[in-house]
Structures are given as structure tokens and as C-alpha cells.
Amino acid sequence: MIIERKINRREAITYLAGSIVSTQNYIDNRYEPKEQLEQRSFEVVSITFHEVANSDQMLQIIYPLLNEGYIPISIRDVLKAINNQVDLSKTKSLLITLDDGLKSQKNAVLAATQAEKSWGVTLPLLFAVMTQFNYYNDDQIPLHTPSYNDHVHEYLTKKDILQIIENPSFDLANHTLNHADLTKLNDDDLIGELTIAQRRLSILYSEAGRQNTPRILIYPFGKYNQHVLQTVSDLDFEAAFTTKNDTLYSAKKRLRLGRIGKT
């Protein structure tokens, strides 16, 4: 795999007052003092879907949460809260994510449309897509090309993805090129999976007429380790999501945000 740029890796171990501080602790504290980080904690119920058989199935999960007073928010709202630009500490926040870019997730778009018509509620959606595209070069991907191909599932095509992100309430997250287990890759492949996928997301946003592509990662299989966290941090990702059942968000945990699986 050809890697187009190298990054300067920070020291894995830092010495502080005679003690060894792990990379994990370094990442946890890299943004600002701990006292300020803890003041910015806020709760988000983040639910994730894979296959969406139909829009009604999805709405049956979401409607009860809306009735309980949860407010659907976008990934951009999460980033603003993490950066202390908005205060979500007193809001019952709901974030909806969809993993793997499966073709059936077009039903999630229908669900969002139904929610707007029936409830007058906007449902922002975050789609985590792989960007393999049958290994075409960036500028040669036909519109009908599936974003990924495992010969098992059906995936969103480039055309599907462009239609999705024409809606400013919907965003894409980096799910790597090949749904790779990042914990098993060497440095070059790890960086390649992340940076090439992110470049392709930026191209998709540009083709859809949108700017400011968010730098969001959803770890394939929810798997990461200290080395992966350090690399994700070095590559300036704004946030990253795991599969841990954790609803407490903060700047300190921005690269280890939790979610609750549904389908």
C-alpha cells in the first residue's frame, strides 16, 4: 500500500515527576487540564444500527426515546459540546449512527423523512462507511460502485452515498477502507486505512457540494489499543466511537466514545 505522507509519532512513553505515563493517559489528557475536562462531561444515548429492514423497525426504537424527551442531535453538535461551544449537560441527547454502509440503511433515510412529517422532528444520521469502492482510483469510481464488497452483504453505492449527504442533516464517518481490525495492522497499513479513507470521504463531500468534512472514526469491530489511539490522535481525528455501552461523553474521552447497539 502506498502511503502519501508520514506523520511524526509522539513519544509513546512520557516521564513526569519520575513516573511513567502511558500513551493512554497521554491521549486522555492531551486537550486540556483534567479539571476543565470533567466540567464538560455530558450524556448522550448513542444508538447504532446495521441492517435496517424497514423504516418502521427503526422508528419503533426511536419513537419511545422521543416520547421520553430525548432530543436528536448531530455529530457536529457532539463536537461542539466536546469543544465547549455548546452546553449539552442538561439535555437528553440522542445520537443515531449506522455502521458499515449497508444498502438497507437507505430505509433509515425514509425513517428520518417520516419522523419529520409525522413528528416535525429532524433526525440527524451518521453513516459509518467503508470506502474500498472495488479498489478504483479516487477520480475513477463509477456511480454504481458499492462502497465495499464482501460477497455477503449489499452495500451503498457511490451514488447512494452522494444522495445521502446532499442532506445537511446527514454525515459520514470513517470506517476505514476495508473494515480492518486496526489492532492487527503495521504502521503503514494502519495509517493508510485511515488517511486514504478520510481523503475519499472529503472527495465525496466535495462532489455532493458540501464542505468541512468531519474527521470522525468508528472503529471496525469497536477494536482499538493504545497504539491505535495514539495514531488516531496524531492524525487529528476529532472524535472516535467504540462499541462500549457508555453514555458519558467528554473531551477527555473523545477518542473512546460509547454507543448502544440495536440491530
Beta strands, then each sheet from edge to edge (+ up, - down):
strand 1: 14-16
strand 2: 19-21
strand 3: 42-49
strand 4: 71-72
strand 5: 93-99
strand 6: 125-129
strand 7: 170-174
strand 8: 216-218
strand 9: 239-241
strand 10: 248-249
strand 11: 260-261
sheet 1: 1+ 2-
sheet 2: 4+ 5+ 3+ 10-
sheet 3: 4+ 5+ 3+ 11+
sheet 4: 4+ 5+ 6+ 7+
sheet 5: 8+ 9+
end
